[in-house]
Amino acid sequence: MIFQAADFIPPLGAVIDGDECVAAVLFWLCLQPGDVEEGYFAGYTPTQSEWLESGRAEELAVILAELEQHERNA
């Protein structure tokens, strides 16, 4: 397990297994240095830092952009 949290709340009116909820989770997993204030990643574990440096956040950002585009076209 890389990330675990019990405090995620779906966007108001979004179903827990819907695209909007998936997009909300992806948003947080896509954050990279430069996207948020300095120090945001200071609390990352070594495993989380390794994941961030692997480029996976960039891959998820592409998926998020595709989801958002699909929602706009719907």
C-alpha positions in Angstrom: 0.0 0.0 0.0 1.3 3.4 -1.0 -1.4 5.8 0.1 -4.1 5.2 2.7 -6.6 7.5 4.2 -9.9 7.3 6.0 -10.9 10.9 5.6 -11.8 11.1 1.9 -15.3 12.4 1.4 -16.8 12.3 -2.1 -17.8 15.5 -3.7 -21.3 16.6 -2.8 -23.8 14.7 -4.8 -21.3 12.3 -6.3 -21.8 8.5 -6.0 -18.9 6.7 -4.4 -18.3 4.5 -7.4 -18.8 7.2 -10.1 -16.4 8.9 -12.4 -16.7 12.2 -10.4 -15.5 10.5 -7.3 -12.7 8.7 -9.1 -11.6 12.1 -10.5 -11.6 13.6 -7.0 -9.2 10.9 -5.7 -7.0 11.1 -8.8 -6.7 14.9 -8.3 -4.9 14.3 -5.0 -2.7 11.5 -6.4 -1.7 13.6 -9.4 -0.2 16.5 -7.3 3.5 17.0 -8.0 6.1 19.5 -6.8 5.2 22.9 -8.2 1.5 22.2 -8.0 1.1 22.9 -4.3 2.9 24.9 -1.6 6.5 24.0 -0.7 6.5 21.4 2.1 3.3 19.6 1.0 5.3 16.4 0.3 7.5 16.7 3.5 5.3 14.2 5.3 5.5 11.6 2.5 7.0 8.2 3.5 10.0 6.9 1.6 7.6 4.7 -0.4 5.4 7.6 -1.3 8.3 9.7 -2.3 9.6 6.9 -4.5 6.2 6.6 -6.1 6.1 10.4 -6.8 9.5 10.3 -8.4 8.5 7.3 -10.6 6.4 9.4 -12.8 3.1 7.7 -11.9 1.6 10.9 -10.8 2.1 12.2 -14.4 0.4 9.1 -15.8 -2.6 9.5 -13.5 -2.8 13.2 -14.6 -3.4 12.0 -18.1 -6.1 9.6 -17.0 -7.7 12.5 -15.0 -7.6 14.8 -18.0 -9.3 12.1 -20.1 -12.0 11.7 -17.4 -12.6 15.4 -17.3 -12.8 15.6 -21.1 -15.3 12.8 -21.2 -17.4 14.6 -18.6 -17.3 17.8 -20.6 -18.4 15.9 -23.8 -21.2 14.1 -22.1 
